[in-house]
Amino acid sequence: LVIVDEAHRMSSSGDDRKTYAYRLGESLSKMTDHYLLMTATPHKGDPDHFRRFLSLLDPDVYGSIQSLQHALR
């Protein structure tokens, strides 16, 4: 079980600009089946930024903007 508080700090502004925290989040997500990202900070309204953050939980489900829009329906 991996629990991350203040998980919004793991966000990444682009695939080519992954922060250390984001890369750590990617590594942790591959090491566990139980991954809880906790934050009370709202996302910034950028769907791709939000999708990248959610892809830490499941890159197959949140791999694209289209999959994010489908999951939110």
PQR file of N, CA, C, O and H, with PARSE charges and radii, in Angstrom:
ATOM      1  N   LEU A   1       0.853  -1.175   0.000 -0.4000 1.5000
ATOM      2  CA  LEU A   1       0.000   0.000   0.000 -0.0000 2.0000
ATOM      3  C   LEU A   1       0.895   1.233   0.000  0.5500 1.7000
ATOM      4  O   LEU A   1       1.793   1.355   0.833 -0.5500 1.4000
ATOM      5  N   VAL A   2       0.650   2.141  -0.931 -0.4000 1.5000
ATOM      6  CA  VAL A   2       1.365   3.415  -0.988 -0.0000 2.0000
ATOM      7  C   VAL A   2       0.338   4.529  -0.845  0.5500 1.7000
ATOM      8  O   VAL A   2      -0.625   4.589  -1.608 -0.5500 1.4000
ATOM      9  H   VAL A   2      -0.079   2.042  -1.608  0.4000 1.0000
ATOM     10  N   ILE A   3       0.541   5.417   0.136 -0.4000 1.5000
ATOM     11  CA  ILE A   3      -0.330   6.564   0.357 -0.0000 2.0000
ATOM     12  C   ILE A   3       0.515   7.820   0.207  0.5500 1.7000
ATOM     13  O   ILE A   3       1.556   7.955   0.850 -0.5500 1.4000
ATOM     14  H   ILE A   3       1.324   5.369   0.756  0.4000 1.0000
ATOM     15  N   VAL A   4       0.068   8.735  -0.638 -0.4000 1.5000
ATOM     16  CA  VAL A   4       0.779   9.993  -0.859 -0.0000 2.0000
ATOM     17  C   VAL A   4      -0.143  11.144  -0.474  0.5500 1.7000
ATOM     18  O   VAL A   4      -1.206  11.317  -1.071 -0.5500 1.4000
ATOM     19  H   VAL A   4      -0.778   8.625  -1.160  0.4000 1.0000
ATOM     20  N   ASP A   5       0.258  11.926   0.514 -0.4000 1.5000
ATOM     21  CA  ASP A   5      -0.480  13.131   0.873 -0.0000 2.0000
ATOM     22  C   ASP A   5       0.122  14.299   0.092  0.5500 1.7000
ATOM     23  O   ASP A   5       1.290  14.255  -0.294 -0.5500 1.4000
ATOM     24  H   ASP A   5       1.121  11.785   0.999  0.4000 1.0000
ATOM     25  N   GLU A   6      -0.671  15.334  -0.139 -0.4000 1.5000
ATOM     26  CA  GLU A   6      -0.237  16.471  -0.953 -0.0000 2.0000
ATOM     27  C   GLU A   6       0.186  15.995  -2.351  0.5500 1.7000
ATOM     28  O   GLU A   6       1.162  16.480  -2.924 -0.5500 1.4000
ATOM     29  H   GLU A   6      -1.620  15.369   0.174  0.4000 1.0000
ATOM     30  N   ALA A   7      -0.572  15.040  -2.876 -0.4000 1.5000
ATOM     31  CA  ALA A   7      -0.225  14.404  -4.146 -0.0000 2.0000
ATOM     32  C   ALA A   7      -0.244  15.367  -5.330  0.5500 1.7000
ATOM     33  O   ALA A   7       0.365  15.082  -6.361 -0.5500 1.4000
ATOM     34  H   ALA A   7      -1.365  14.646  -2.411  0.4000 1.0000
ATOM     35  N   HIS A   8      -0.931  16.500  -5.203 -0.4000 1.5000
ATOM     36  CA  HIS A   8      -0.948  17.464  -6.307 -0.0000 2.0000
ATOM     37  C   HIS A   8       0.464  17.943  -6.645  0.5500 1.7000
ATOM     38  O   HIS A   8       0.701  18.440  -7.746 -0.5500 1.4000
ATOM     39  H   HIS A   8      -1.426  16.732  -4.366  0.4000 1.0000
ATOM     40  N   ARG A   9       1.380  17.799  -5.726 -0.4000 1.5000
ATOM     41  CA  ARG A   9       2.772  18.186  -5.986 -0.0000 2.0000
ATOM     42  C   ARG A   9       3.465  17.228  -6.949  0.5500 1.7000
ATOM     43  O   ARG A   9       4.571  17.503  -7.414 -0.5500 1.4000
ATOM     44  H   ARG A   9       1.187  17.395  -4.832  0.4000 1.0000
ATOM     45  N   MET A  10       2.823  16.118  -7.243 -0.4000 1.5000
ATOM     46  CA  MET A  10       3.369  15.152  -8.197 -0.0000 2.0000
ATOM     47  C   MET A  10       2.948  15.462  -9.629  0.5500 1.7000
ATOM     48  O   MET A  10       3.273  14.703 -10.542 -0.5500 1.4000
ATOM     49  H   MET A  10       1.925  15.895  -6.865  0.4000 1.0000
ATOM     50  N   SER A  11       2.246  16.541  -9.837 -0.4000 1.5000
ATOM     51  CA  SER A  11       1.771  16.833 -11.184 -0.0000 2.0000
ATOM     52  C   SER A  11       2.932  17.220 -12.096  0.5500 1.7000
ATOM     53  O   SER A  11       4.004  17.619 -11.640 -0.5500 1.4000
ATOM     54  H   SER A  11       1.982  17.157  -9.095  0.4000 1.0000
ATOM     55  N   SER A  12       2.687  17.089 -13.379 -0.4000 1.5000
ATOM     56  CA  SER A  12       3.700  17.388 -14.392 -0.0000 2.0000
ATOM     57  C   SER A  12       3.075  18.266 -15.468  0.5500 1.7000
ATOM     58  O   SER A  12       1.954  18.015 -15.910 -0.5500 1.4000
ATOM     59  H   SER A  12       1.817  16.765 -13.749  0.4000 1.0000
ATOM     60  N   SER A  13       3.793  19.282 -15.880 -0.4000 1.5000
ATOM     61  CA  SER A  13       3.234  20.205 -16.873 -0.0000 2.0000
ATOM     62  C   SER A  13       3.367  19.687 -18.302  0.5500 1.7000
ATOM     63  O   SER A  13       2.763  20.255 -19.211 -0.5500 1.4000
ATOM     64  H   SER A  13       4.704  19.486 -15.521  0.4000 1.0000
ATOM     65  N   GLY A  14       4.128  18.640 -18.523 -0.4000 1.5000
ATOM     66  CA  GLY A  14       4.270  18.074 -19.857 -0.0000 2.0000
ATOM     67  C   GLY A  14       5.035  16.767 -19.814  0.5500 1.7000
ATOM     68  O   GLY A  14       5.785  16.504 -18.874 -0.5500 1.4000
ATOM     69  H   GLY A  14       4.619  18.178 -17.785  0.4000 1.0000
ATOM     70  N   ASP A  15       4.838  15.944 -20.844 -0.4000 1.5000
ATOM     71  CA  ASP A  15       5.542  14.666 -20.886 -0.0000 2.0000
ATOM     72  C   ASP A  15       7.051  14.847 -20.971  0.5500 1.7000
ATOM     73  O   ASP A  15       7.810  13.975 -20.547 -0.5500 1.4000
ATOM     74  H   ASP A  15       4.229  16.157 -21.608  0.4000 1.0000
ATOM     75  N   ASP A  16       7.482  15.964 -21.514 -0.4000 1.5000
ATOM     76  CA  ASP A  16       8.922  16.226 -21.634 -0.0000 2.0000
ATOM     77  C   ASP A  16       9.458  17.049 -20.457  0.5500 1.7000
ATOM     78  O   ASP A  16      10.644  17.378 -20.422 -0.5500 1.4000
ATOM     79  H   ASP A  16       6.865  16.672 -21.859  0.4000 1.0000
ATOM     80  N   ARG A  17       8.588  17.383 -19.492 -0.4000 1.5000
ATOM     81  CA  ARG A  17       9.001  18.174 -18.324 -0.0000 2.0000
ATOM     82  C   ARG A  17       8.547  17.510 -17.023  0.5500 1.7000
ATOM     83  O   ARG A  17       7.933  18.147 -16.168 -0.5500 1.4000
ATOM     84  H   ARG A  17       7.625  17.115 -19.521  0.4000 1.0000
ATOM     85  N   LYS A  18       8.857  16.231 -16.891 -0.4000 1.5000
ATOM     86  CA  LYS A  18       8.455  15.491 -15.698 -0.0000 2.0000
ATOM     87  C   LYS A  18       9.329  15.895 -14.519  0.5500 1.7000
ATOM     88  O   LYS A  18      10.557  15.847 -14.594 -0.5500 1.4000
ATOM     89  H   LYS A  18       9.356  15.713 -17.585  0.4000 1.0000
ATOM     90  N   THR A  19       8.687  16.290 -13.443 -0.4000 1.5000
ATOM     91  CA  THR A  19       9.417  16.666 -12.236 -0.0000 2.0000
ATOM     92  C   THR A  19       9.936  15.412 -11.540  0.5500 1.7000
ATOM     93  O   THR A  19       9.522  14.295 -11.849 -0.5500 1.4000
ATOM     94  H   THR A  19       7.690  16.329 -13.381  0.4000 1.0000
ATOM     95  N   TYR A  20      10.846  15.619 -10.601 -0.4000 1.5000
ATOM     96  CA  TYR A  20      11.347  14.500  -9.812 -0.0000 2.0000
ATOM     97  C   TYR A  20      10.189  13.824  -9.076  0.5500 1.7000
ATOM     98  O   TYR A  20      10.121  12.596  -9.024 -0.5500 1.4000
ATOM     99  H   TYR A  20      11.182  16.527 -10.350  0.4000 1.0000
ATOM    100  N   ALA A  21       9.281  14.618  -8.510 -0.4000 1.5000
ATOM    101  CA  ALA A  21       8.145  14.065  -7.773 -0.0000 2.0000
ATOM    102  C   ALA A  21       7.251  13.232  -8.693  0.5500 1.7000
ATOM    103  O   ALA A  21       6.752  12.183  -8.285 -0.5500 1.4000
ATOM    104  H   ALA A  21       9.336  15.616  -8.553  0.4000 1.0000
ATOM    105  N   TYR A  22       7.046  13.690  -9.924 -0.4000 1.5000
ATOM    106  CA  TYR A  22       6.221  12.935 -10.871 -0.0000 2.0000
ATOM    107  C   TYR A  22       6.889  11.614 -11.228  0.5500 1.7000
ATOM    108  O   TYR A  22       6.237  10.570 -11.256 -0.5500 1.4000
ATOM    109  H   TYR A  22       7.451  14.542 -10.254  0.4000 1.0000
ATOM    110  N   ARG A  23       8.191  11.662 -11.499 -0.4000 1.5000
ATOM    111  CA  ARG A  23       8.920  10.431 -11.825 -0.0000 2.0000
ATOM    112  C   ARG A  23       8.895   9.455 -10.647  0.5500 1.7000
ATOM    113  O   ARG A  23       8.800   8.244 -10.846 -0.5500 1.4000
ATOM    114  H   ARG A  23       8.721  12.510 -11.475  0.4000 1.0000
ATOM    115  N   LEU A  24       8.980   9.977  -9.425 -0.4000 1.5000
ATOM    116  CA  LEU A  24       8.850   9.138  -8.237 -0.0000 2.0000
ATOM    117  C   LEU A  24       7.460   8.506  -8.195  0.5500 1.7000
ATOM    118  O   LEU A  24       7.326   7.318  -7.902 -0.5500 1.4000
ATOM    119  H   LEU A  24       9.058  10.961  -9.263  0.4000 1.0000
ATOM    120  N   GLY A  25       6.431   9.292  -8.486 -0.4000 1.5000
ATOM    121  CA  GLY A  25       5.063   8.780  -8.526 -0.0000 2.0000
ATOM    122  C   GLY A  25       4.896   7.675  -9.548  0.5500 1.7000
ATOM    123  O   GLY A  25       4.211   6.688  -9.282 -0.5500 1.4000
ATOM    124  H   GLY A  25       6.539  10.258  -8.725  0.4000 1.0000
ATOM    125  N   GLU A  26       5.511   7.822 -10.716 -0.4000 1.5000
ATOM    126  CA  GLU A  26       5.456   6.772 -11.736 -0.0000 2.0000
ATOM    127  C   GLU A  26       6.101   5.492 -11.217  0.5500 1.7000
ATOM    128  O   GLU A  26       5.564   4.399 -11.398 -0.5500 1.4000
ATOM    129  H   GLU A  26       6.068   8.624 -10.933  0.4000 1.0000
ATOM    130  N   SER A  27       7.245   5.633 -10.576 -0.4000 1.5000
ATOM    131  CA  SER A  27       7.945   4.456 -10.036 -0.0000 2.0000
ATOM    132  C   SER A  27       7.129   3.771  -8.954  0.5500 1.7000
ATOM    133  O   SER A  27       7.010   2.546  -8.942 -0.5500 1.4000
ATOM    134  H   SER A  27       7.681   6.520 -10.429  0.4000 1.0000
ATOM    135  N   LEU A  28       6.568   4.558  -8.046 -0.4000 1.5000
ATOM    136  CA  LEU A  28       5.760   3.984  -6.971 -0.0000 2.0000
ATOM    137  C   LEU A  28       4.535   3.260  -7.516  0.5500 1.7000
ATOM    138  O   LEU A  28       4.147   2.214  -6.996 -0.5500 1.4000
ATOM    139  H   LEU A  28       6.665   5.553  -8.056  0.4000 1.0000
ATOM    140  N   SER A  29       3.929   3.811  -8.556 -0.4000 1.5000
ATOM    141  CA  SER A  29       2.710   3.202  -9.101 -0.0000 2.0000
ATOM    142  C   SER A  29       2.987   1.826  -9.697  0.5500 1.7000
ATOM    143  O   SER A  29       2.093   0.980  -9.751 -0.5500 1.4000
ATOM    144  H   SER A  29       4.245   4.661  -8.979  0.4000 1.0000
ATOM    145  N   LYS A  30       4.213   1.600 -10.141 -0.4000 1.5000
ATOM    146  CA  LYS A  30       4.582   0.299 -10.710 -0.0000 2.0000
ATOM    147  C   LYS A  30       4.917  -0.723  -9.626  0.5500 1.7000
ATOM    148  O   LYS A  30       5.011  -1.918  -9.908 -0.5500 1.4000
ATOM    149  H   LYS A  30       4.939   2.286 -10.098  0.4000 1.0000
ATOM    150  N   MET A  31       5.097  -0.262  -8.392 -0.4000 1.5000
ATOM    151  CA  MET A  31       5.530  -1.146  -7.305 -0.0000 2.0000
ATOM    152  C   MET A  31       4.376  -1.677  -6.461  0.5500 1.7000
ATOM    153  O   MET A  31       4.591  -2.531  -5.601 -0.5500 1.4000
ATOM    154  H   MET A  31       5.022   0.708  -8.162  0.4000 1.0000
ATOM    155  N   THR A  32       3.160  -1.191  -6.688 -0.4000 1.5000
ATOM    156  CA  THR A  32       2.050  -1.564  -5.807 -0.0000 2.0000
ATOM    157  C   THR A  32       0.750  -1.703  -6.582  0.5500 1.7000
ATOM    158  O   THR A  32       0.569  -1.115  -7.648 -0.5500 1.4000
ATOM    159  H   THR A  32       2.986  -0.497  -7.387  0.4000 1.0000
ATOM    160  N   ASP A  33      -0.137  -2.487  -6.023 -0.4000 1.5000
ATOM    161  CA  ASP A  33      -1.493  -2.592  -6.578 -0.0000 2.0000
ATOM    162  C   ASP A  33      -2.445  -1.641  -5.860  0.5500 1.7000
ATOM    163  O   ASP A  33      -3.573  -1.435  -6.307 -0.5500 1.4000
ATOM    164  H   ASP A  33       0.010  -2.964  -5.157  0.4000 1.0000
ATOM    165  N   HIS A  34      -1.994  -1.066  -4.754 -0.4000 1.5000
ATOM    166  CA  HIS A  34      -2.839  -0.202  -3.925 -0.0000 2.0000
ATOM    167  C   HIS A  34      -2.136   1.143  -3.768  0.5500 1.7000
ATOM    168  O   HIS A  34      -1.153   1.265  -3.038 -0.5500 1.4000
ATOM    169  H   HIS A  34      -1.078  -1.233  -4.391  0.4000 1.0000
ATOM    170  N   TYR A  35      -2.656   2.143  -4.463 -0.4000 1.5000
ATOM    171  CA  TYR A  35      -1.992   3.444  -4.570 -0.0000 2.0000
ATOM    172  C   TYR A  35      -3.029   4.517  -4.308  0.5500 1.7000
ATOM    173  O   TYR A  35      -3.988   4.653  -5.068 -0.5500 1.4000
ATOM    174  H   TYR A  35      -3.454   2.044  -5.057  0.4000 1.0000
ATOM    175  N   LEU A  36      -2.851   5.272  -3.255 -0.4000 1.5000
ATOM    176  CA  LEU A  36      -3.810   6.302  -2.870 -0.0000 2.0000
ATOM    177  C   LEU A  36      -3.132   7.664  -2.956  0.5500 1.7000
ATOM    178  O   LEU A  36      -2.165   7.929  -2.242 -0.5500 1.4000
ATOM    179  H   LEU A  36      -2.072   5.162  -2.637  0.4000 1.0000
ATOM    180  N   LEU A  37      -3.643   8.525  -3.830 -0.4000 1.5000
ATOM    181  CA  LEU A  37      -3.127   9.879  -3.980 -0.0000 2.0000
ATOM    182  C   LEU A  37      -4.130  10.832  -3.346  0.5500 1.7000
ATOM    183  O   LEU A  37      -5.261  10.951  -3.816 -0.5500 1.4000
ATOM    184  H   LEU A  37      -4.429   8.310  -4.410  0.4000 1.0000
ATOM    185  N   MET A  38      -3.722  11.506  -2.288 -0.4000 1.5000
ATOM    186  CA  MET A  38      -4.631  12.386  -1.555 -0.0000 2.0000
ATOM    187  C   MET A  38      -4.228  13.841  -1.759  0.5500 1.7000
ATOM    188  O   MET A  38      -3.057  14.204  -1.649 -0.5500 1.4000
ATOM    189  H   MET A  38      -2.802  11.410  -1.907  0.4000 1.0000
ATOM    190  N   THR A  39      -5.236  14.668  -2.059 -0.4000 1.5000
ATOM    191  CA  THR A  39      -5.022  16.104  -2.173 -0.0000 2.0000
ATOM    192  C   THR A  39      -6.359  16.808  -1.994  0.5500 1.7000
ATOM    193  O   THR A  39      -7.406  16.269  -2.353 -0.5500 1.4000
ATOM    194  H   THR A  39      -6.187  14.374  -2.148  0.4000 1.0000
ATOM    195  N   ALA A  40      -6.318  17.995  -1.445 -0.4000 1.5000
ATOM    196  CA  ALA A  40      -7.518  18.822  -1.349 -0.0000 2.0000
ATOM    197  C   ALA A  40      -7.400  20.019  -2.277  0.5500 1.7000
ATOM    198  O   ALA A  40      -8.266  20.894  -2.285 -0.5500 1.4000
ATOM    199  H   ALA A  40      -5.468  18.433  -1.153  0.4000 1.0000
ATOM    200  N   THR A  41      -6.337  20.057  -3.051 -0.4000 1.5000
ATOM    201  CA  THR A  41      -6.084  21.155  -3.968 -0.0000 2.0000
ATOM    202  C   THR A  41      -6.782  20.867  -5.300  0.5500 1.7000
ATOM    203  O   THR A  41      -6.523  19.831  -5.912 -0.5500 1.4000
ATOM    204  H   THR A  41      -5.633  19.347  -3.045  0.4000 1.0000
ATOM    205  N   PRO A  42      -7.658  21.760  -5.759 -0.5600 1.5000
ATOM    206  CA  PRO A  42      -8.327  21.530  -7.042  0.2800 2.0000
ATOM    207  C   PRO A  42      -7.337  21.608  -8.200  0.5500 1.7000
ATOM    208  O   PRO A  42      -6.334  22.320  -8.137 -0.5500 1.4000
ATOM    209  N   HIS A  43      -7.645  20.853  -9.263 -0.4000 1.5000
ATOM    210  CA  HIS A  43      -6.750  20.924 -10.424 -0.0000 2.0000
ATOM    211  C   HIS A  43      -6.952  22.243 -11.147  0.5500 1.7000
ATOM    212  O   HIS A  43      -7.929  22.949 -10.895 -0.5500 1.4000
ATOM    213  H   HIS A  43      -8.459  20.274  -9.314  0.4000 1.0000
ATOM    214  N   LYS A  44      -6.043  22.576 -12.035 -0.4000 1.5000
ATOM    215  CA  LYS A  44      -5.975  23.910 -12.637 -0.0000 2.0000
ATOM    216  C   LYS A  44      -6.895  24.094 -13.843  0.5500 1.7000
ATOM    217  O   LYS A  44      -6.873  25.147 -14.479 -0.5500 1.4000
ATOM    218  H   LYS A  44      -5.250  22.002 -12.240  0.4000 1.0000
ATOM    219  N   GLY A  45      -7.700  23.085 -14.162 -0.4000 1.5000
ATOM    220  CA  GLY A  45      -8.617  23.215 -15.288 -0.0000 2.0000
ATOM    221  C   GLY A  45      -8.040  22.770 -16.617  0.5500 1.7000
ATOM    222  O   GLY A  45      -8.755  22.754 -17.618 -0.5500 1.4000
ATOM    223  H   GLY A  45      -7.718  22.229 -13.645  0.4000 1.0000
ATOM    224  N   ASP A  46      -6.776  22.411 -16.655 -0.4000 1.5000
ATOM    225  CA  ASP A  46      -6.136  21.931 -17.877 -0.0000 2.0000
ATOM    226  C   ASP A  46      -6.346  20.417 -17.955  0.5500 1.7000
ATOM    227  O   ASP A  46      -5.784  19.679 -17.147 -0.5500 1.4000
ATOM    228  H   ASP A  46      -6.195  22.424 -15.841  0.4000 1.0000
ATOM    229  N   PRO A  47      -7.152  19.940 -18.921 -0.5600 1.5000
ATOM    230  CA  PRO A  47      -7.469  18.510 -18.959  0.2800 2.0000
ATOM    231  C   PRO A  47      -6.241  17.622 -19.156  0.5500 1.7000
ATOM    232  O   PRO A  47      -6.181  16.531 -18.589 -0.5500 1.4000
ATOM    233  N   ASP A  48      -5.265  18.062 -19.943 -0.4000 1.5000
ATOM    234  CA  ASP A  48      -4.082  17.226 -20.166 -0.0000 2.0000
ATOM    235  C   ASP A  48      -3.237  17.148 -18.893  0.5500 1.7000
ATOM    236  O   ASP A  48      -2.706  16.089 -18.560 -0.5500 1.4000
ATOM    237  H   ASP A  48      -5.313  18.949 -20.404  0.4000 1.0000
ATOM    238  N   HIS A  49      -3.118  18.251 -18.199 -0.4000 1.5000
ATOM    239  CA  HIS A  49      -2.396  18.281 -16.921 -0.0000 2.0000
ATOM    240  C   HIS A  49      -3.063  17.334 -15.926  0.5500 1.7000
ATOM    241  O   HIS A  49      -2.380  16.571 -15.244 -0.5500 1.4000
ATOM    242  H   HIS A  49      -3.550  19.111 -18.470  0.4000 1.0000
ATOM    243  N   PHE A  50      -4.393  17.379 -15.840 -0.4000 1.5000
ATOM    244  CA  PHE A  50      -5.157  16.517 -14.946 -0.0000 2.0000
ATOM    245  C   PHE A  50      -5.038  15.052 -15.358  0.5500 1.7000
ATOM    246  O   PHE A  50      -4.898  14.172 -14.508 -0.5500 1.4000
ATOM    247  H   PHE A  50      -4.948  17.999 -16.395  0.4000 1.0000
ATOM    248  N   ARG A  51      -5.095  14.795 -16.664 -0.4000 1.5000
ATOM    249  CA  ARG A  51      -4.962  13.427 -17.178 -0.0000 2.0000
ATOM    250  C   ARG A  51      -3.614  12.836 -16.808  0.5500 1.7000
ATOM    251  O   ARG A  51      -3.531  11.675 -16.409 -0.5500 1.4000
ATOM    252  H   ARG A  51      -5.209  15.510 -17.354  0.4000 1.0000
ATOM    253  N   ARG A  52      -2.556  13.630 -16.939 -0.4000 1.5000
ATOM    254  CA  ARG A  52      -1.215  13.143 -16.585 -0.0000 2.0000
ATOM    255  C   ARG A  52      -1.159  12.776 -15.102  0.5500 1.7000
ATOM    256  O   ARG A  52      -0.568  11.761 -14.733 -0.5500 1.4000
ATOM    257  H   ARG A  52      -2.623  14.574 -17.263  0.4000 1.0000
ATOM    258  N   PHE A  53      -1.766  13.592 -14.266 -0.4000 1.5000
ATOM    259  CA  PHE A  53      -1.809  13.315 -12.833 -0.0000 2.0000
ATOM    260  C   PHE A  53      -2.560  12.004 -12.561  0.5500 1.7000
ATOM    261  O   PHE A  53      -2.077  11.158 -11.809 -0.5500 1.4000
ATOM    262  H   PHE A  53      -2.246  14.416 -14.566  0.4000 1.0000
ATOM    263  N   LEU A  54      -3.737  11.839 -13.172 -0.4000 1.5000
ATOM    264  CA  LEU A  54      -4.523  10.621 -12.971 -0.0000 2.0000
ATOM    265  C   LEU A  54      -3.838   9.393 -13.551  0.5500 1.7000
ATOM    266  O   LEU A  54      -4.055   8.278 -13.075 -0.5500 1.4000
ATOM    267  H   LEU A  54      -4.129  12.527 -13.783  0.4000 1.0000
ATOM    268  N   SER A  55      -3.016   9.585 -14.569 -0.4000 1.5000
ATOM    269  CA  SER A  55      -2.326   8.438 -15.164 -0.0000 2.0000
ATOM    270  C   SER A  55      -1.343   7.797 -14.187  0.5500 1.7000
ATOM    271  O   SER A  55      -0.909   6.666 -14.404 -0.5500 1.4000
ATOM    272  H   SER A  55      -2.840  10.490 -14.955  0.4000 1.0000
ATOM    273  N   LEU A  56      -0.986   8.511 -13.107 -0.4000 1.5000
ATOM    274  CA  LEU A  56      -0.178   7.880 -12.068 -0.0000 2.0000
ATOM    275  C   LEU A  56      -0.942   6.722 -11.430  0.5500 1.7000
ATOM    276  O   LEU A  56      -0.338   5.741 -10.995 -0.5500 1.4000
ATOM    277  H   LEU A  56      -1.338   9.430 -12.931  0.4000 1.0000
ATOM    278  N   LEU A  57      -2.258   6.834 -11.374 -0.4000 1.5000
ATOM    279  CA  LEU A  57      -3.088   5.771 -10.810 -0.0000 2.0000
ATOM    280  C   LEU A  57      -3.264   4.616 -11.779  0.5500 1.7000
ATOM    281  O   LEU A  57      -3.144   3.453 -11.394 -0.5500 1.4000
ATOM    282  H   LEU A  57      -2.748   7.631 -11.727  0.4000 1.0000
ATOM    283  N   ASP A  58      -3.548   4.933 -13.037 -0.4000 1.5000
ATOM    284  CA  ASP A  58      -3.759   3.895 -14.045 -0.0000 2.0000
ATOM    285  C   ASP A  58      -3.497   4.465 -15.434  0.5500 1.7000
ATOM    286  O   ASP A  58      -4.368   5.116 -16.011 -0.5500 1.4000
ATOM    287  H   ASP A  58      -3.645   5.878 -13.349  0.4000 1.0000
ATOM    288  N   PRO A  59      -2.306   4.227 -15.974 -0.5600 1.5000
ATOM    289  CA  PRO A  59      -1.976   4.792 -17.289  0.2800 2.0000
ATOM    290  C   PRO A  59      -2.823   4.228 -18.429  0.5500 1.7000
ATOM    291  O   PRO A  59      -2.960   4.872 -19.469 -0.5500 1.4000
ATOM    292  N   ASP A  60      -3.393   3.037 -18.249 -0.4000 1.5000
ATOM    293  CA  ASP A  60      -4.252   2.480 -19.300 -0.0000 2.0000
ATOM    294  C   ASP A  60      -5.595   3.199 -19.364  0.5500 1.7000
ATOM    295  O   ASP A  60      -6.110   3.463 -20.450 -0.5500 1.4000
ATOM    296  H   ASP A  60      -3.283   2.513 -17.404  0.4000 1.0000
ATOM    297  N   VAL A  61      -6.153   3.509 -18.222 -0.4000 1.5000
ATOM    298  CA  VAL A  61      -7.453   4.173 -18.173 -0.0000 2.0000
ATOM    299  C   VAL A  61      -7.319   5.653 -18.521  0.5500 1.7000
ATOM    300  O   VAL A  61      -8.166   6.203 -19.225 -0.5500 1.4000
ATOM    301  H   VAL A  61      -5.735   3.294 -17.339  0.4000 1.0000
ATOM    302  N   TYR A  62      -6.269   6.296 -18.035 -0.4000 1.5000
ATOM    303  CA  TYR A  62      -6.100   7.740 -18.227 -0.0000 2.0000
ATOM    304  C   TYR A  62      -4.942   8.047 -19.171  0.5500 1.7000
ATOM    305  O   TYR A  62      -4.176   8.982 -18.936 -0.5500 1.4000
ATOM    306  H   TYR A  62      -5.581   5.849 -17.463  0.4000 1.0000
ATOM    307  N   GLY A  63      -4.816   7.271 -20.224 -0.4000 1.5000
ATOM    308  CA  GLY A  63      -3.704   7.427 -21.155 -0.0000 2.0000
ATOM    309  C   GLY A  63      -3.876   8.547 -22.158  0.5500 1.7000
ATOM    310  O   GLY A  63      -2.902   8.979 -22.775 -0.5500 1.4000
ATOM    311  H   GLY A  63      -5.438   6.512 -20.415  0.4000 1.0000
ATOM    312  N   SER A  64      -5.104   9.028 -22.332 -0.4000 1.5000
ATOM    313  CA  SER A  64      -5.345  10.093 -23.313 -0.0000 2.0000
ATOM    314  C   SER A  64      -6.483  10.974 -22.823  0.5500 1.7000
ATOM    315  O   SER A  64      -7.219  10.614 -21.904 -0.5500 1.4000
ATOM    316  H   SER A  64      -5.895   8.677 -21.830  0.4000 1.0000
ATOM    317  N   ILE A  65      -6.613  12.131 -23.451 -0.4000 1.5000
ATOM    318  CA  ILE A  65      -7.715  13.044 -23.105 -0.0000 2.0000
ATOM    319  C   ILE A  65      -9.055  12.346 -23.385  0.5500 1.7000
ATOM    320  O   ILE A  65     -10.001  12.494 -22.612 -0.5500 1.4000
ATOM    321  H   ILE A  65      -6.015  12.424 -24.197  0.4000 1.0000
ATOM    322  N   GLN A  66      -9.137  11.592 -24.480 -0.4000 1.5000
ATOM    323  CA  GLN A  66     -10.378  10.915 -24.814 -0.0000 2.0000
ATOM    324  C   GLN A  66     -10.768   9.902 -23.739  0.5500 1.7000
ATOM    325  O   GLN A  66     -11.941   9.786 -23.385 -0.5500 1.4000
ATOM    326  H   GLN A  66      -8.368  11.472 -25.108  0.4000 1.0000
ATOM    327  N   SER A  67      -9.777   9.168 -23.220 -0.4000 1.5000
ATOM    328  CA  SER A  67     -10.094   8.179 -22.180 -0.0000 2.0000
ATOM    329  C   SER A  67     -10.515   8.895 -20.901  0.5500 1.7000
ATOM    330  O   SER A  67     -11.372   8.390 -20.175 -0.5500 1.4000
ATOM    331  H   SER A  67      -8.824   9.262 -23.508  0.4000 1.0000
ATOM    332  N   LEU A  68      -9.943  10.042 -20.610 -0.4000 1.5000
ATOM    333  CA  LEU A  68     -10.341  10.817 -19.436 -0.0000 2.0000
ATOM    334  C   LEU A  68     -11.784  11.305 -19.588  0.5500 1.7000
ATOM    335  O   LEU A  68     -12.573  11.208 -18.649 -0.5500 1.4000
ATOM    336  H   LEU A  68      -9.247  10.452 -21.199  0.4000 1.0000
ATOM    337  N   GLN A  69     -12.126  11.822 -20.753 -0.4000 1.5000
ATOM    338  CA  GLN A  69     -13.481  12.318 -20.981 -0.0000 2.0000
ATOM    339  C   GLN A  69     -14.479  11.166 -20.874  0.5500 1.7000
ATOM    340  O   GLN A  69     -15.575  11.342 -20.341 -0.5500 1.4000
ATOM    341  H   GLN A  69     -11.484  11.900 -21.516  0.4000 1.0000
ATOM    342  N   HIS A  70     -14.105   9.989 -21.376 -0.4000 1.5000
ATOM    343  CA  HIS A  70     -14.980   8.823 -21.296 -0.0000 2.0000
ATOM    344  C   HIS A  70     -15.143   8.384 -19.840  0.5500 1.7000
ATOM    345  O   HIS A  70     -16.249   8.038 -19.427 -0.5500 1.4000
ATOM    346  H   HIS A  70     -13.215   9.846 -21.809  0.4000 1.0000
ATOM    347  N   ALA A  71     -14.074   8.392 -19.066 -0.4000 1.5000
ATOM    348  CA  ALA A  71     -14.121   7.948 -17.669 -0.0000 2.0000
ATOM    349  C   ALA A  71     -14.956   8.902 -16.814  0.5500 1.7000
ATOM    350  O   ALA A  71     -15.555   8.479 -15.825 -0.5500 1.4000
ATOM    351  H   ALA A  71     -13.175   8.673 -19.403  0.4000 1.0000
ATOM    352  N   LEU A  72     -15.001  10.178 -17.180 -0.4000 1.5000
ATOM    353  CA  LEU A  72     -15.735  11.163 -16.393 -0.0000 2.0000
ATOM    354  C   LEU A  72     -17.229  11.191 -16.705  0.5500 1.7000
ATOM    355  O   LEU A  72     -17.985  11.882 -16.022 -0.5500 1.4000
ATOM    356  H   LEU A  72     -14.514  10.522 -17.983  0.4000 1.0000
ATOM    357  N   ARG A  73     -17.657  10.466 -17.704 -0.4000 1.5000
ATOM    358  CA  ARG A  73     -19.089  10.428 -18.045 -0.0000 2.0000
ATOM    359  C   ARG A  73     -19.877   9.590 -17.098  0.5500 1.7000
ATOM    360  O   ARG A  73     -21.092   9.461 -17.252 -0.5500 1.4000
ATOM    361  H   ARG A  73     -17.042   9.904 -18.258  0.4000 1.0000
TER
END
